[in-house]
Amino acid sequence: MRERADSSDEHLMLAYAAGDAAAFDTLYARHKGGVYRYLLRQCRDAGIAEQLFQDVWMNLIRVRSSYQPSAKFTTWLYTLAHNRMIDHHRASGRVMLVSTDDENHADVVAALPASRHNEPESRASNRELGARLKDAVAALPAAQRDAFLLQQEGGLTLEEIAALTGVGAETVKSRLRYATNKLRAELADLSSQLREDTG
Amino acid sequence: MNPANKHRDPDVDAAWRAASRDQPPPALDAAITAAARRAVGAGPQRLDAPRAWWPVAAAAVVAVVAIGIVEMTPPDQIAPTEISPAAPQATPPAETARDQRAAAPAAVLQLTPSRRIEAPRMVERAAPPIRADAPAAATEATGGTASEATRQREPAAAREAAKPGIPFPASPSDASPAMNAAAAPGADRLTTAPTSPKARQQTPPSNAGASAQQAPAPFAEDERKTSPAAAGALAAHREAAPSNPQPALAKRAQDSAAVSDEAQPRTVDEWIRLIRRLKAEGRNDLAAKELAAFRTRYQERAEALLPADLRDAKP
């Protein structure tokens, strides 16, 4: 069991493709949370996210024999999730993940939701912090949000995100920079609010 | 810092990890892992145990339901074909073709009540007495009107038939004592009181189906007690009225007797002794039939097996 827990994702995936059902359990336990959150933050609807989540894993099960160990498992897995998300947005008529040159969108921060600092009932807390952060991520442009989530939930590198999304590494880097700056600003705003509340 | 991560902010990462902890619902986990197991031919782990006992439980339920149906089924619906095979098992093999023919009414008697009597053992217990005295009754009836001398000889013949040389049911409850004791009265009743109420009650009417439907419920108990007499009467009735319109049942009974005979073949020595005894008693017809049956069974070996005194005898 310990050997299985120490096995790489790629080894487990090959084992599962060869018929080892227990290898899938280990793989699933490792990645189910990240994939689920990636989909949930993208579509912002738990029901839809669960449906997409199931589709992703079913697709993985179906195409298990086509997995090539040359590809990193997480890249392959999040490619499946990313493609499923795009299919969902296309089917729902929403235009998402459009390729934008984020450097030219200086008003991204301005488009983010306003701080709740002025709300009289607002109380800074971890819950508040989490909610604000989620709101901020949800308000990011789709391409930035996608890159951010692939980095945070999937643990993918710039190059992997670039290969997965079909853009250059510099573009991904730019998207991540904008996203991080916005979120940092949001955190700073919340921190100052916390200081005021406690002071 | 890794160049690939230089754009990452530790505070943002930590805040995000703390904020985003959602997990898929457990039901979804179970569905996906079960699908993954099915895809590679392994059953879902949680369902393994139920699947293991499922066939056993299904078999048990089927057995209980079947027993319940049998217990609750009215006796009218018990098919005679289900019971008739049991009768030959408790029936000793017929000695002669005549015995088989005489056994036919007995089988009719078995079949007829079996439609009404739900316990198969009733049929099995009723069968041996009928088979035992059937030859006697048949012999009696063959001569047309039974004479007093012949009637006195019948108990002896019945006892002879019950000798160890001729196989009989092993179960004492099934067979000889009651059978032998009942044989003589049965033979008497054949001539002196052929129309006794019990005999009349058990005499198969022309329509066996109608008999099955019209017979009273206590018939089973009466039949157990008086079946030898009834069998004798039936055998005589059968001989006297060969046009009895029950060919199907009689044929079935003969087949059953034949099957029984096949199932318990007598040895060559027993057969030869039987033929010699029949000849010594002057029952040449029976002896000839036994001889013919012997030759039929043993074919080309028959001549070699037969002693010289019987070898030349022609059927």
Interface residues (C-beta under 8 A of the other chain):
Chain A: Y16 G19 D20 A21 F24 D25 Y28 K32 G33 Y36 R37 L40 R41 E50 F53 Q54 W57 M58 I61 R62 R64 N126 L129 G130 A131 L133 K134 V137 Q151 Q152 E153 T157 L158 E159 K173 L176 R177 T180 L183 R184 L187
Chain B: A4 H7 R8 D9 D11 V12 D13 A15 W16 R17 A18 A19 S20 R21 D22 Q23 P24 P25 L28 D29 A31 I32 T33 A35 A36 R37 A39 V40 G41 A42
